[in-house]
Amino acid sequence: MEHITLLLGIVIITALVFDFTNGFHDTANAMATTISTGALKPKTAVAMSAVLNLVGAFMSVEVAKTISKGLVNEEGIQPEVIFAALVGAILWNLVTWLVGLPSSSSHALMGGLIGAAVASAGLGAVNGDVVVTKVLIPAVAAPIVAGVASMLAARLTYKLGGKVGEKTATKGYRAGQIASAGLVSLAHGTNDAQKTMGIITLALVAGGALAPGSNPPVWVIVSAGLAIALGTSIGGWRIIRTMGSGLTDLQPQQGFAAQTSAASVILASSSLGFSLSTTHACSGAVMGAGLGRKGGVVRWSTATRMFIAWGLTLPAAALVASGAELVMRTGDIGVAAVAVFLVASCVAIWVISRRQVVDHTNVNEAGTASADEQPGVVTTAIAAVAVPPTAGTTAAVTDEDLKATIPAATANPSTPAAPAAAV
């Protein structure tokens, strides 16, 4: 193993803590729809996702190269800068987890790295072209591409399943959901675990333990894969609730379409080295699937809060990281102060989260999202031309479909939408 100083060791441990938070923060990306439709029990889904996240971590290092060798200039970057970046990323992950918003762990990490690098060495420390082509453009394109693909896939599944009995279709698509959820978990490990590999590799280069331009060592790949798998195994139940039922009510057909579309986008991006936000891709796919069924409702109040969180992720993490970097300029006392602040903040957030516990026993219960939110202009317009449900659908689903059509815009707002479990 490379020569590791005390500071470098602290940075590596902090990076693995970030990887752990990334795991439970992003569990929802793979398993929220599978849990909400009843295809898998919550604990089974989370355990399956954890194993496949670990497997996915060994499939590629292209995204790790983008982080370690492309986003910022390696020369002049010190371990303190990496530590500051991780502080910003971890705190943003925990705050958004606390409020149940599926924001991007990837963008939190990159925002923290950019903010700390700029505070340390100026704007010249950041490779602007890489930020635009491999971060910002994928951030905008991913949810749109995944959403459109998911909407079309959902319509196709209903069309193809029109001649199949309801019981057979439901059983088949739930089995398909399990397979597609596994694919998303594999893709998540391939994409997100690599970001921690990249940040640890950058820290090793900055600390003189690796030569510039080196690929992640094997021990870095293994430790990053284990950390994200462990984080995934505890479940990010708050965000699973938002993704599974807070954005829209999904049937198995829609869940299958959403997960397959998201996995395709994530795997394609990973192979190209794009530091894609899996959260953006999966959230866009869920909303697209919600619009792909006639009568499907996207709850735009929840979606709007999520979009705001997306927009704040990069600058918020960058601001915290730059502040941490400035404090650490005072020397060992500054480093210690930042470390104490990070630990105290994490403990405080955990204590606050205990006031209203969300776990596998209540993850499918109605959360803060309005379960009876009426369809807006976009939902109504798309629902009017969407493919109707398959023949033989239960009365509960038929009622929901009727309520969400254009004439139902003036229906009693207190009437709740039919739950996904009615399928």
C-alpha angles and dihedrals in degrees: 000000000000120000105276122197123205093257092047090050090053090050092051092049090048090050090054089049088055089049089052092052089047088057098055093033092058102036087102091064091069105026111026096092093041090054096043093053093045095243089132135013112253098249093044091050093050093048091050091049092050093054093048092046087058092049092048092055090071098051102082146355099200095107090045088058091053090055099040100038109018116038098058134013109264093212113091095011111128129199089252089064091055091048091052091049091053092049091057093046096047095048093049091049092052096045093051091044089053092056093039098244119148099225125161119275087189094057091044089057094045092045090052092049093049093047094048093045093050092048090050104040108005132249092309090072091071123073100225096191091056091048091053100041101037103028116022100036093048089047090061098034100046100067092041095049093042092045096051092044091049094048092051091044091051091051090049093051092053091047094049092044095051093102096043123091117256095243093049093046093048093049093047096048093046088056088048089051091057091052094045092046088054089052091052091050090050090049091048092054090047093052109029103035087056091062091064090045088054095048093048091048090050089051091050090051091047091050093049094247093115133035116251112269095028122147120236112284118240093253090055092052092049096046093047091049092050094047095052091044091051091050091049091051094065092054129230093239097172093058092039087059092052095045095042101048110351096077100038143331110262134201120205091261091057093044091054092049093048096049096044092050093047093048091051092052094046096048092047091051093047092054089053094048095246111154090226125184106238087196092059092048095046095043091049090049092051092051091046091052090049090057093044095075123068106251093020113144126207111202099227095188089065091040091052092053088049093050090051090052090051091053093048097046100084098041095040094051090043092052094051092045094049090050091050091049091052091051092050091056087080089072133240092347090056092049090050091048092052091047092051090047091052094049093045092049092050092050092047092051091049092050091050091049090058091066090075111020120204116188142141092295096061105018093113094049119106110279132189092301115100105253091193098048110145120236116267130218095279094047093045093049094049094040090055091065100031124114111271122238120276122275114273095033114158121266091249092060092044091054090050091051092051093048093053097052122100097268089055093062088100096043122126104291092211092067107105123225116252112266121243089243089071090076 
